[in-house]
Structure formats: C-alpha cells, structure tokens
Amino acid sequence: MEELLRQIAEYRKEILAAVPDGAGALEAYRIRFLGTKGIVKSLFNEMKSVPNEKKKEFGLILNEFKQLAESTYASWKEKLGDGIADGTSAIDLTLPADRLPVGSRHPISIMRNNIIGIFQRLGFAVAEGPEIEDDWHNFTALNLPEHHPARDMQDTFYIHQHPDWLLRTHTSNIQIREMEKGRLPLRIVCPGRVYRNETISSRSHCFFHQLEGLYIDENVSFADLKQTLYYFVQEMYGGAVKIRFRPSYFPFTEPSAEMDISCQICHGAGCNVCKYSGWLEILGCGMVHPKVLENCGIDPDKYTGFAFGMGIERLALQKYGINDIRLFSENDTRFLQQFTSAI
Ligand code: 2NL
C-alpha cells in the first residue's frame, strides 16, 4: 500500500508536468496512462493486494488519480486540435502566411516626386512651408493689391479667430519666406497643398497641390527660364516634346507667360484632350517682379530671378488620362490600387 501511494504521487507529478508537443506525444501519453495495459488500469488491478480495511481509502485516491489523467488528456486534446495524425504539431508552421494587401504611392505623390527629381538634377533644392499663413506671406509680399479678387472672403479660407491668418492659396509663401532669409543665390522648388474656396466639381476642388520654382542670382534671364523649363518637359515627356510660351499676367512676375507643351495624346494633330488645338497648358511663369524682390529685402538692381508654378493634379489628370479631380481625394482603393506599379 505504501509503495503504491508513493508510485501514484510520482505519476501525478509526471502528469502535471506533461507538455505533449503534438498529436504523436499526446497519443503516447494516452497509451501510457489510459490504455488497456496502461498505468491507471494496472493500478486498479493492484486493488486486490490492498488490505480490506484500506480498500475504501485507496479507491478514493485511485479514482481521483484516474480523473486527473483523463482530464489532462482531454484538455491537451482540445488545445492541440484533433484530426491531426502526423505526430507533429496541430499548427503547420510551413504554410505560407496570409497575404497582406500591398499599398501604393498616391498618384499625386508619384507626380510630385518625378517633378522634384528632375529639378534636383538641375541643382534645385526642395523647400517647404506652413499651410496656415499670414496675409503678408500669402498676398502682400507678392504684390497682390489690397482689392485683388483673390483676397476676397469668397475665394480664400480665412481663420475666424485670427483675421490676419488664412489657408495659403499657393505655395509662393514658401519662396517669400526663403527670400526673406537673405541667403542668395537661391534655387528651390516648393511643393505643397493649397486651398481655395471653390465649388467642388470634376475640374476644381477646395484643396489641391502645387509645385512652384524660384531661381534668384545675378544675371538670371528669361532665356534661363526657357531653357530650364524646356529641360524639365524633355525629362518629363521625352525628347520629342515641343513648347510654346504665351504672354500672361501675374501680379508677382513681369513679364509673365503661360507655357504649353505639344499634346501628348495626339502629338499636335488635334484631339478632345487638347480641345483640337494641339497644345496643353502645363504651367505659368515669369521674371520675379522687382517689387517682390524689394519686399523680401533683395536689391532688384543687383539680382534678378525667374519663378514658375504648376498644378500637380492637372499634370496627373493629363498623364494618366483621369477625368475627375475628386478621385484624388476620395480614397477609393479601386482607383488608388491602379497605381501600384507606377513606382
Ligand atoms: C500657375 C502660375 C506661378 C509664380 C507662380 C512666384 C512666386 C514668387 C515670386 C514670383 Cl515668390 N512668382 N510664383 C510665378 C508665376 C506663375 O504660377 O499657374 N500656377 C499654378
């Protein structure tokens, strides 16, 4: 009897420490403890050798031991899952993992990065600035007269609590801030989001993206402007692209021009994208107005410069043949995932 109790205590310890690592090990446990020739069975067979007055006490201990062996088996069977008979693990670690959806660059980011890359190869640095701007850096320094329509409450988002603040209407504020730092020469491109109080439609939105450029040094001429922009479109659209300049007006440049490229769809023959003109307008540009230089503490008799600005959405619409500007900000993955392979 004493010897049997000692054995049961040993087996209890073994059961409590058992960690079967797969269906094979669990089956070995079952055969060892619960099988027809297993430990539980053989201990019950020992009952006959126990003195009668001790049989009740031994029976209780034995039954408790049997329950421990059975419940341990049941809980491990549940943990490992059943129906696996390969003798290893219920979890197949060699199976490939579930696929995660791969994200993609936003078409506006792709376009912006391409443009930046071209100007960086020409020695332009990238500058950024605040989207909430004061009247000076967004309008006054840029030679926009006080009653210019762009300053109208109708066209610009003002910050109610601070009437001098507004959401920038172009990224020129960055260039003003860079010029005010007084480090010349200056050769920068300025990408960013801008805001205008427009009715949202397929062609206009209350926010969009611009990229402006500025080059200021001694003896910078309109010829430098033309050659820089010609290099840009050749890199962007290929060597066969043609350009033309049309006179225009901006308060911050003089002279000012719009630049067109030969239509990338019909190559000048005429189609509905270029409205049968053979040309697509891609940017505005000009020589920085002497007043703007003065406003930023730069001597217009010593320094000259050119500037240009383009709308990134407009270029992306043209490049990818998209007909609705709202698609860029709706976050519809059916639209966005079409750009997964476009860098
Ligand atoms: C357009 C035209 C333009 C500029 C932006 C600029 C900035 C400074 C001084 C002078 Cl600080 N000019 N920027 C110049 C000409 C045109 O943008 O159509 N943008 C979408």
Residues whose N, C-alpha, C, O or C-beta is under 5 A from the ligand:
A	BS01	2NL	S172 Q175 I176 E212 F250 F252 T253 L283 G284 C285 G286 V288 V292 A307 F308 G309 M310 G311
